[in-house]
């Protein structure tokens, strides 16, 4: 059974607080102890009641963490691209991989699945053409006939012809792979001197894979493979920000958005049928924030229709793309007011506060997302600097989807111990840990992000209770109905108990 | 007159909050506006009532800040060593230099005065000997006779003899200067790969200047020159963390600590007499946290005696040195309890939370400083991660001494927009801006730190009211009596009004 205490220490806190507002010059060790406990109890998971087995595992974790902090190179203080191999050798990471982490609530459709699979499997399929753009990116298309030339791109090459001519295809494959991810073995600060360069490379990589993954047969397999990878990482549920592209077939024919959404529904059902301990997935239809107001009106109308027609798979609506260079939520206020005006349900899951432009129009997205009654906040990196928005988020239980590796790679913060969510975790602010674009960052599933949160944000103090609450949060703050949440929690608890008993010494 | 409103918006806030805990899907623009205003009013200076002239200056500052944020290289996001020349060209910085900033409450005795003055003036005085240590640092002594050799140091060289032999002394002077500061023109991340290296260099630089500044005649001039530099930067009051070293004379005779403290008192009186618009300075006697418990007991006893004998100049007591490698406050609890046990007043001004070792024994200093009834918190970098300590600090009005450039240079944070004090400023947490060791960091006075706070922490939103409250805070949270504070505020207000009228368009 999952036991969550509703702040039983609040009364004690008030009392201690009162005692302490007077002048104390010789601290009473018991009072000190009580305040330390009070502070520890305020963090994420601080009020979780632990079983004996959980306490045993916690003691083990505490020891591991003390050793981890002694490492000369402390991974959360380093850029993830450099820290990755260190993290892979960490016993805490091994444990987190095995841990049932609940759901991944902030992941983008085109970055769920490893790039290696995309290159080694997808680009080896027949009818796969590639061209090189003037800006040194690549484009793909599958076609039964020789495809029409693309502007600003070299003539198409049929990959199977090219590979047939090569003695060794490793270099070609690596070069393709390099175009489909922003991960690099070189010094990331040299390769990406500023946010503009990394965002540009990031968007080019999505354009590069576009022709691969929007080919309907690949789309299905890509999604299935993505589910497999998250499932293997002990994630049991996904909420996917999805662009719902119009998929194409080999003959060039095109399917509409509803077809794409239905494909998600079918594959999710297949996968869940084959993996009964996987709970499922839901889709947050997402559109690029570069569109103008009238286009947005049409899209919101379509989203309302999709929500009505596919209530099981569709969770709601969001906007994607860099906040700093895109249009703010307030610009789209008329379109975003449509569902409420029509009395139609369209839950919002807005990205907001993924910025360091404090006080600008973009920085207003946080408050606006809350005013539009967003169900969660994507990133919320700027939230602690917005006391009104932060208060609303807490009071209404609007969870922040914290994506640590993403914020570091996209250059909002260097040492993850300084990530603003460290403060949120110390106060048990409603939050979930997610991985945003794992394939793009050279990460996978949720374990790397859980590692950064547990070791980096949480410091020595966060414990098995923190991990447990983070996993439970991912179900409690999901878009699932209360009844589904209960079912998911029961499934998770079974996995959790098994994990604890297998790993507690 | 200084007008500070006591949160008149609290009632409105409560009301708005209540309204907003319901579900709103179509935001009311007036309500949105009200919430934005509410949030702006919660920041440092957000409730300051502005005169017409202040409003005019604010409009100018807003324009300047918008232009500043458009700069390709945004100084607060860069390492100060690289940002310094950019800051010097900023019109905001020019204005901040002219602004009366009140007091500097967190500055260390041996880093108030420019290194250039130390080299070009002090090392050119007669009887100045230098030697080079095995670890490539330098040591100095003034002596009427040839001094006895130091262990692990080359034979002494009389600098005037050495300089007489050189055609050009520039290289020698630059090399000496390089040993007395941690500022570098090279890439700071390459020169200082981690915190250990920079702390070591930092402490070596203090050892290098030790023999220069503890020579009694130099000590007097050094302090007078330090006061001059802060005064020139429009700082009117200082609270100095001072080691109170035993000063020596040319014949090797030694003065005791009381003599050093009295020297501070005399020079401060002289300086204030010569600069009637300078308010004064007070001393926080500080000891290195590397000492053991029994040594600390003796030192606290001496501090109590000094506090009794020099109540005007002595403000209280603190410990210095790197928290991460030193002993935590709790280790010294018996010694620190002595004043209260004896019913003797010895105000504490503890460094606490200058660390990223979250959850460790060191990280406990914040709560312990508050339990020992500290008057202020030095740095408090880790405060936002400690909700209990943060609550106590706010409730008791224990101000945090925020030293931005110091925390960046000593590698706690890279982009100053991510400094935890950004959150504190957004909530008007009691805080003051200070410069810690300006000479050591290649900074001076307070203006550089005010620039980082105003442009970096505050973002677009912080305004003339923020600057005004920061300056007022530096008097309100000083160790001055209420009566002295009133006098200091009146003096500051006169300067402020002049500054505003001269700079408002």
Interface residues (C-beta under 8 A of the other chain):
Chain A: X17 X20 X21 X23 X24 X25 X26 X27 X31 X32 X35 X36 X38 X39 X42 X69 X77 X330 X333 X337 X339 X340 X341 X356 X357 X358 X359 X360 X363 X364 X367 X368 X371 X372 X373 X384 X385 X386 X387 X388 X389 X391 X392 X395 X396 X412 X413 X414 X415 X417 X418 X419 X420 X422 X423 X426 X427 X458 X459 X460 X461 X462
Chain B: X17 X20 X21 X23 X24 X25 X26 X27 X31 X32 X35 X36 X38 X39 X42 X69 X77 X330 X333 X337 X339 X340 X341 X356 X357 X358 X359 X360 X363 X364 X367 X368 X371 X372 X373 X384 X385 X386 X387 X388 X389 X391 X392 X395 X396 X412 X413 X414 X415 X417 X418 X419 X420 X422 X423 X426 X427 X458 X459 X460 X461 X462
